[in-house]
Amino acid sequence: MAGKSTKDLTEGSPLKLILGFAVPLIGGMLFQQLYSMVDTMIVGRALGVEALAGVGSTGSVNFMILGFCQGTCTGFSVPIAQKFGAKDEKGLRRFVANSIYLAAAMAVIVTLTVTLLLRHILTWMNTPENVFDYAYGYIFIIFLGIPTIILYNLASGIIRALGDSKAPVVFLVIASGMNIAGDLFLILVLRMGVAGAALATVISQLFSGILSLIYIYRKIPVLRLGREDMRPDPGIMRTLVTMGVPMGLQFSVTAIGSVILQTAVNGLGSVYVATMTAAARVSFFFNVPLEAMGSTMATYTGQNIGAKRLDRLTAGLKDASILGLSYCAAAYLVLFFLGTPMVSLFISGADSAAILAAARTYLRINGAFMTALLYVLVLRSMIQGMGYSGLSILSGMMEMIARVFVALAVIPALGFFGACFSNPFAWLAADLFLTPAYVILFKRVKSRFASA
């Protein structure tokens, strides 16, 4: 069933397959983070620290809502990958069709809900008054574009489930270039402020989604849906919801802790909000290869579970660890010595020295714990690929509890220095759950295959 636009991950060297699948993802995600950094740079330098803080203050609620949509779409792709691994073309098409119905319903419900409640949400988050209008003007437009985010994530998730990690990257790179050009035109030429940055993002996301649909239709014949494939199936929908919603909720539950943390940081003032915004952009950029590794292992695991090649999971985990740990060591050295100059690209003005000093502390602490993030992403993705996405919520709850602890106990005692430990605490807490969970589930699946 594999063709030029698909890739079978159930045969061949796990190391080569994982690296070959992950590298295009890394390239695309890095480019995406690059345009996010450019977006932040343009806002900070063209519109000032308050505008930067306003956009940054929406980061956690943005992650909570968009993370739910992205996680749910990723969850939909897991049974699709399993059907592909099992060489079940008919089942593959029916799962794709029913995922489209569910994604459309999600787009309508989530968009209406969050846009109506947005002003109340920003008020509950203790958004500073001097940046409130910037925050609302930016995130309202972003949330109006939720259907475009769902479109791209569903389409790209389906493409990756069939083993093609390159095409979604190409579309992402094109869209990222459009976003940067849109930022420059809408902010610097049309003077639309933060609304221009948001509008550029939504337009570019819509374009990448449309490109993904065109690619699926033209290049992946196995996904051309017939009338029989399009029939709604309650059983398939239940399976998709069972896989997708827990993965979406995992992001949202994790983000609840981030929202509470953001509320605590907002209380420290706009300088520290701006610091978190700029430093987090740099940190996210260096986390991209680890996120790509996680996405790779979800597809790799899903296909091999579908093919009942459980032996390849152990080999895949070992090879992913070798690649990931090597990267973490190199990334920490770069962050330690060059992280602060990178942050300086985002800021200007009287508060620059204070922001840079705080950002240096944030980046060095977070960089030291990147190995913990590696195993959060890899183990969680492998558990999801095995079909136990419900456990994603529990790992998300561990992260939430850790961030809430930092917000309520550590920040009041240590200020911004305490906030720098929010991510490391969350990653370590998730690992304490995910490590034994993976071992137990691996044994359970092995027993199930043996008795089948």
C-alpha positions as CSV (number, residue, x, y, z in Angstrom):
1,M,0.0,0.0,0.0
2,A,3.0,2.3,0.4
3,G,3.8,4.5,-2.6
4,K,5.9,7.5,-3.4
5,S,3.8,9.7,-1.1
6,T,3.7,7.2,1.8
7,K,6.3,5.5,3.9
8,D,6.1,2.1,5.6
9,L,7.9,2.3,9.0
10,T,7.5,-1.4,9.8
11,E,10.5,-2.6,7.8
12,G,14.1,-1.5,7.8
13,S,16.6,0.1,10.3
14,P,14.7,1.9,13.0
15,L,17.5,4.5,13.4
16,K,17.4,5.3,9.7
17,L,13.6,5.4,9.6
18,I,13.3,7.6,12.7
19,L,16.0,10.0,11.5
20,G,14.6,10.1,8.0
21,F,11.1,10.8,9.3
22,A,12.2,13.3,11.9
23,V,14.6,15.5,9.9
24,P,12.0,17.0,7.6
25,L,9.8,17.5,10.7
26,I,12.6,19.3,12.4
27,G,13.2,21.5,9.4
28,G,9.6,22.5,9.2
29,M,9.2,23.1,12.9
30,L,12.4,25.1,13.1
31,F,11.2,27.3,10.2
32,Q,7.8,27.6,12.0
33,Q,9.6,28.7,15.2
34,L,11.8,31.0,13.1
35,Y,8.8,32.8,11.8
36,S,7.3,32.9,15.3
37,M,10.5,34.5,16.5
38,V,10.5,37.0,13.6
39,D,6.8,37.7,14.4
40,T,7.8,38.4,18.0
41,M,10.8,40.5,16.9
42,I,8.7,42.7,14.7
43,V,6.0,43.2,17.4
44,G,8.6,44.0,20.1
45,R,10.8,46.3,18.0
46,A,8.1,48.0,15.9
47,L,5.3,48.2,18.5
48,G,7.2,48.3,21.8
49,V,7.5,46.3,25.0
50,E,3.9,46.7,26.0
51,A,2.7,45.2,22.7
52,L,5.2,42.4,23.1
53,A,3.9,41.8,26.7
54,G,0.3,41.8,25.5
55,V,0.9,39.2,22.8
56,G,3.0,37.2,25.3
57,S,0.4,37.3,28.0
58,T,-1.9,35.3,25.7
59,G,0.6,32.5,25.2
60,S,-0.8,30.1,27.8
61,V,-4.5,30.5,26.9
62,N,-3.4,30.2,23.2
63,F,-1.7,26.9,24.0
64,M,-4.7,25.7,26.0
65,I,-7.2,26.2,23.2
66,L,-5.1,25.6,20.1
67,G,-3.3,22.7,21.9
68,F,-6.6,21.0,22.4
69,C,-7.4,21.3,18.6
70,Q,-3.9,20.2,17.5
71,G,-3.8,17.3,20.0
72,T,-7.2,16.0,19.0
73,C,-6.3,16.1,15.4
74,T,-3.0,14.2,16.2
75,G,-5.1,11.7,18.1
76,F,-7.3,11.1,15.1
77,S,-4.2,10.2,13.1
78,V,-3.1,7.4,15.4
79,P,-5.8,4.8,14.3
80,I,-5.2,6.0,10.8
81,A,-1.6,5.1,11.1
82,Q,-2.6,1.7,12.6
83,K,-4.9,1.0,9.7
84,F,-2.1,1.9,7.3
85,G,0.3,-0.4,9.1
86,A,-2.2,-3.2,9.0
87,K,-2.6,-2.6,5.2
88,D,-6.4,-2.0,5.6
89,E,-7.2,0.5,2.8
90,K,-11.0,0.4,3.3
91,G,-10.7,1.0,7.0
92,L,-8.1,3.7,6.4
93,R,-10.5,5.7,4.2
94,R,-13.5,5.3,6.5
95,F,-11.4,6.6,9.5
96,V,-10.2,9.5,7.4
97,A,-13.8,10.4,6.4
98,N,-15.2,10.2,9.9
99,S,-12.3,12.3,11.3
100,I,-13.3,15.1,8.9
101,Y,-16.8,15.2,10.3
102,L,-15.5,15.3,13.9
103,A,-13.0,18.0,13.0
104,A,-15.6,20.2,11.4
105,A,-17.9,20.0,14.4
106,M,-14.9,20.8,16.7
107,A,-14.0,23.8,14.6
108,V,-17.5,25.3,15.0
109,I,-18.0,24.6,18.7
110,V,-14.5,25.7,19.9
111,T,-14.4,28.9,17.8
112,L,-17.8,30.1,19.1
113,T,-17.1,29.2,22.7
114,V,-13.7,30.9,23.1
115,T,-14.5,34.0,21.1
116,L,-17.6,34.7,23.2
117,L,-15.7,34.1,26.5
118,L,-12.4,35.7,25.6
119,R,-12.6,39.0,27.4
120,H,-13.7,37.2,30.6
121,I,-10.7,34.8,30.2
122,L,-8.2,37.6,29.9
123,T,-9.7,39.3,32.9
124,W,-9.5,36.1,35.0
125,M,-5.9,35.8,34.0
126,N,-5.0,39.1,35.7
127,T,-3.8,40.5,32.3
128,P,-2.1,43.9,33.1
129,E,-4.3,46.8,32.2
130,N,-1.6,48.5,30.2
131,V,-1.4,45.5,27.8
132,F,-5.0,44.3,27.9
133,D,-6.1,45.8,24.6
134,Y,-3.0,44.4,22.9
135,A,-3.7,41.0,24.2
136,Y,-7.4,41.0,23.3
137,G,-6.8,42.5,19.8
138,Y,-4.3,39.8,19.0
139,I,-5.8,36.6,20.4
140,F,-9.4,37.4,19.3
141,I,-8.3,37.2,15.6
142,I,-6.1,34.1,16.3
143,F,-9.2,32.3,17.8
144,L,-11.4,33.4,14.9
145,G,-8.9,31.4,12.8
146,I,-9.3,28.2,14.7
147,P,-10.9,26.4,11.7
148,T,-7.8,27.0,9.7
149,I,-5.6,25.5,12.4
150,I,-7.8,22.4,12.6
151,L,-7.8,22.1,8.8
152,Y,-4.0,22.1,8.6
153,N,-3.4,19.9,11.6
154,L,-5.9,17.3,10.5
155,A,-4.7,17.2,6.9
156,S,-1.0,17.1,7.9
157,G,-1.6,14.5,10.6
158,I,-3.2,12.2,8.0
159,I,-0.3,12.7,5.6
160,R,2.2,11.9,8.4
161,A,0.2,8.9,9.6
162,L,0.9,7.4,6.1
163,G,4.7,7.9,6.6
164,D,5.2,11.1,4.7
165,S,6.8,13.8,6.9
166,K,8.2,15.9,4.1
167,A,5.1,17.3,2.3
168,P,3.6,18.9,5.5
169,V,7.0,20.6,6.1
170,V,7.0,22.1,2.6
171,F,3.6,23.6,3.1
172,L,4.6,24.9,6.5
173,V,7.7,26.5,5.1
174,I,5.6,28.2,2.4
175,A,3.1,29.4,4.9
176,S,5.8,30.6,7.3
177,G,7.3,32.8,4.5
178,M,3.8,34.2,3.9
179,N,3.4,34.9,7.6
180,I,6.7,36.9,7.8
181,A,5.8,38.8,4.6
182,G,2.3,39.4,6.0
183,D,3.7,40.7,9.3
184,L,6.0,43.2,7.6
185,F,3.2,44.4,5.3
186,L,0.3,44.6,7.8
187,I,2.4,45.9,10.7
188,L,4.9,48.2,9.1
189,V,3.0,49.3,6.0
190,L,-0.7,49.2,6.9
191,R,0.0,50.0,10.6
192,M,-2.5,47.4,11.8
193,G,-0.5,46.7,15.0
194,V,-0.9,43.4,16.8
195,A,-4.1,42.7,14.8
196,G,-1.9,42.6,11.7
197,A,0.4,40.0,13.3
198,A,-2.6,37.8,14.1
199,L,-4.2,38.2,10.7
200,A,-1.0,37.2,8.9
201,T,-0.9,34.1,11.0
202,V,-4.5,33.1,10.2
203,I,-4.1,33.7,6.5
204,S,-0.9,31.7,6.3
205,Q,-2.5,28.8,8.2
206,L,-5.4,28.7,5.8
207,F,-3.1,28.6,2.9
208,S,-1.1,25.7,4.3
209,G,-4.3,23.8,5.0
210,I,-5.5,24.2,1.4
211,L,-2.1,23.1,0.1
212,S,-2.3,19.9,2.2
213,L,-5.8,19.1,0.9
214,I,-4.6,19.5,-2.7
215,Y,-1.6,17.3,-2.1
216,I,-3.8,14.5,-0.5
217,Y,-6.1,14.6,-3.5
218,R,-3.4,14.6,-6.2
219,K,-0.6,12.5,-4.6
220,I,-2.3,9.9,-2.3
221,P,-4.8,7.9,-4.4
222,V,-5.6,5.6,-1.5
223,L,-7.2,8.5,0.3
224,R,-9.7,9.4,-2.5
225,L,-12.9,8.8,-0.7
226,G,-16.0,7.2,-2.3
227,R,-19.6,7.4,-1.3
228,E,-19.3,4.3,0.8
229,D,-16.3,5.7,2.6
230,M,-18.1,8.9,3.5
231,R,-20.9,7.2,5.4
232,P,-20.9,8.4,9.0
233,D,-20.0,5.5,11.3
234,P,-20.8,5.9,15.1
235,G,-18.4,3.1,16.0
236,I,-15.5,4.7,14.1
237,M,-16.3,8.1,15.6
238,R,-16.2,6.6,19.1
239,T,-12.8,5.2,18.3
240,L,-11.5,8.5,17.0
241,V,-13.0,10.4,19.9
242,T,-11.5,7.9,22.3
243,M,-8.1,8.5,20.8
244,G,-8.3,12.2,19.9
245,V,-10.1,13.9,22.8
246,P,-7.7,12.6,25.5
247,M,-4.7,13.8,23.5
248,G,-6.4,17.2,23.1
249,L,-7.3,17.3,26.8
250,Q,-3.8,16.4,27.6
251,F,-2.7,19.7,26.0
252,S,-5.5,21.6,27.7
253,V,-5.0,20.1,31.1
254,T,-1.2,20.9,30.8
255,A,-2.2,24.4,29.7
256,I,-4.4,25.0,32.7
257,G,-1.2,24.9,34.8
258,S,0.4,27.3,32.2
259,V,-2.6,29.7,32.5
260,I,-2.3,29.7,36.3
261,L,1.5,30.2,35.9
262,Q,0.9,33.0,33.4
263,T,-1.4,34.7,35.8
264,A,1.3,34.6,38.5
265,V,3.9,36.0,36.1
266,N,1.4,38.7,34.9
267,G,1.4,39.8,38.6
268,L,5.1,40.4,38.4
269,G,4.6,43.2,35.8
270,S,5.0,43.8,32.1
271,V,8.9,43.5,32.2
272,Y,8.8,39.9,33.3
273,V,5.9,39.1,31.0
274,A,8.0,40.4,28.1
275,T,11.0,38.4,29.4
276,M,9.0,35.2,29.4
277,T,7.7,35.9,25.9
278,A,11.1,36.5,24.4
279,A,13.0,33.8,26.3
280,A,10.2,31.3,25.6
281,R,10.5,31.9,21.9
282,V,14.2,31.1,22.0
283,S,13.6,28.0,24.2
284,F,10.8,26.7,21.9
285,F,13.1,27.0,19.0
286,F,15.6,24.7,20.6
287,N,12.9,22.3,21.8
288,V,11.7,21.7,18.2
289,P,13.9,18.6,17.4
290,L,12.6,17.0,20.6
291,E,9.0,17.7,19.5
292,A,9.8,16.3,16.1
293,M,11.2,13.2,17.7
294,G,7.9,12.8,19.6
295,S,5.8,13.2,16.5
296,T,8.0,10.6,14.7
297,M,7.6,8.1,17.5
298,A,3.8,8.4,17.5
299,T,3.7,7.4,13.8
300,Y,6.4,4.9,14.1
301,T,4.7,3.2,17.0
302,G,1.2,3.3,15.5
303,Q,2.3,1.7,12.2
304,N,4.3,-1.0,14.0
305,I,1.5,-1.8,16.4
306,G,-0.8,-2.1,13.4
307,A,1.7,-4.6,11.9
308,K,2.1,-6.3,15.3
309,R,5.9,-5.6,15.2
310,L,6.3,-5.0,18.9
311,D,10.0,-5.9,18.8
312,R,10.6,-2.8,16.8
313,L,9.4,-0.5,19.6
314,T,12.3,-1.4,21.9
315,A,14.8,-0.8,19.1
316,G,13.1,2.4,18.2
317,L,13.1,3.7,21.7
318,K,16.8,3.0,22.0
319,D,17.7,4.8,18.8
320,A,15.5,7.7,19.6
321,S,17.3,8.0,23.0
322,I,20.7,8.1,21.3
323,L,19.6,10.8,18.9
324,G,17.8,12.8,21.5
325,L,20.4,12.8,24.3
326,S,23.1,13.8,21.8
327,Y,21.0,16.7,20.7
328,C,20.2,17.8,24.3
329,A,23.9,18.1,25.2
330,A,24.7,20.2,22.1
331,A,21.7,22.4,22.5
332,Y,22.5,23.2,26.2
333,L,25.9,24.5,25.2
334,V,24.5,26.8,22.6
335,L,21.8,28.1,25.0
336,F,24.3,28.6,27.8
337,F,26.6,30.8,25.7
338,L,24.4,32.3,23.0
339,G,20.9,32.3,24.4
340,T,21.1,35.9,25.7
341,P,22.2,37.4,22.4
342,M,19.3,35.6,20.8
343,V,16.8,37.2,23.2
344,S,18.3,40.7,22.5
345,L,17.0,40.4,19.0
346,F,13.4,40.7,20.3
347,I,13.7,43.8,22.6
348,S,14.7,47.4,22.7
349,G,14.2,50.3,25.1
350,A,14.9,51.2,28.7
351,D,14.0,47.8,30.1
352,S,16.4,45.8,27.9
353,A,19.1,45.2,30.5
354,A,16.6,43.9,33.1
355,I,14.9,41.6,30.5
356,L,18.2,40.2,29.2
357,A,19.4,39.4,32.7
358,A,16.2,37.5,33.6
359,A,16.1,35.8,30.2
360,R,19.7,34.4,30.7
361,T,18.6,32.7,33.9
362,Y,15.4,31.3,32.3
363,L,17.3,29.8,29.3
364,R,20.1,28.2,31.3
365,I,17.7,26.6,33.8
366,N,15.4,25.3,31.1
367,G,18.2,24.1,28.9
368,A,19.7,22.0,31.8
369,F,16.5,19.9,31.9
370,M,16.0,19.3,28.2
371,T,16.6,15.5,28.7
372,A,13.5,15.4,30.9
373,L,11.5,17.0,28.1
374,L,12.9,14.4,25.6
375,Y,11.4,11.5,27.5
376,V,8.1,13.3,28.1
377,L,7.6,13.7,24.3
378,V,9.0,10.3,23.3
379,L,7.3,8.1,25.9
380,R,4.0,9.9,25.7
381,S,4.0,9.6,21.9
382,M,4.8,5.9,22.0
383,I,2.0,5.3,24.6
384,Q,-0.4,7.2,22.3
385,G,0.8,5.2,19.3
386,M,0.1,2.0,21.2
387,G,-3.5,3.1,21.5
388,Y,-3.6,4.3,25.1
389,S,-4.1,8.0,24.5
390,G,-6.3,8.3,27.6
391,L,-3.1,8.2,29.7
392,S,-2.1,11.5,28.0
393,I,-4.5,13.2,30.4
394,L,-2.8,11.8,33.4
395,S,0.6,12.9,32.2
396,G,-0.9,16.3,31.5
397,M,-2.3,16.4,35.0
398,M,1.2,15.8,36.4
399,E,2.5,18.8,34.5
400,M,-0.5,20.9,35.5
401,I,0.1,20.1,39.2
402,A,3.7,21.0,39.0
403,R,3.1,24.3,37.3
404,V,0.3,25.2,39.8
405,F,2.7,24.4,42.6
406,V,5.3,26.8,41.1
407,A,2.6,29.5,40.6
408,L,1.2,29.3,44.0
409,A,4.2,28.4,46.2
410,V,7.5,29.0,44.3
411,I,6.9,32.3,42.6
412,P,5.5,34.1,45.7
413,A,8.7,33.1,47.5
414,L,11.3,33.4,44.8
415,G,9.7,35.7,42.2
416,F,10.8,35.4,38.5
417,F,13.6,33.0,39.5
418,G,11.0,30.6,40.7
419,A,9.1,30.9,37.5
420,C,12.1,29.7,35.6
421,F,11.6,26.2,37.2
422,S,8.0,25.8,36.0
423,N,8.9,23.8,32.9
424,P,11.6,21.6,34.5
425,F,9.3,20.7,37.4
426,A,6.5,19.9,34.9
427,W,8.7,17.7,32.7
428,L,10.1,15.8,35.7
429,A,6.6,15.2,37.1
430,A,5.4,13.8,33.8
431,D,8.4,11.5,33.5
432,L,7.6,10.1,36.9
433,F,4.3,8.9,35.5
434,L,5.2,8.1,31.9
435,T,8.3,5.9,32.6
436,P,6.5,3.1,34.6
437,A,3.3,3.6,32.4
438,Y,5.3,2.7,29.3
439,V,6.8,-0.4,30.8
440,I,3.5,-1.7,32.1
441,L,1.7,-1.0,28.8
442,F,4.4,-2.6,26.7
443,K,4.0,-5.8,28.7
444,R,0.3,-5.6,28.3
445,V,0.4,-5.2,24.5
446,K,3.0,-8.0,24.3
447,S,0.7,-10.3,26.3
448,R,-2.2,-9.4,24.0
449,F,-0.3,-10.1,20.9
450,A,0.9,-13.4,22.3
451,S,-2.6,-14.6,23.0
452,A,-4.1,-13.4,19.7
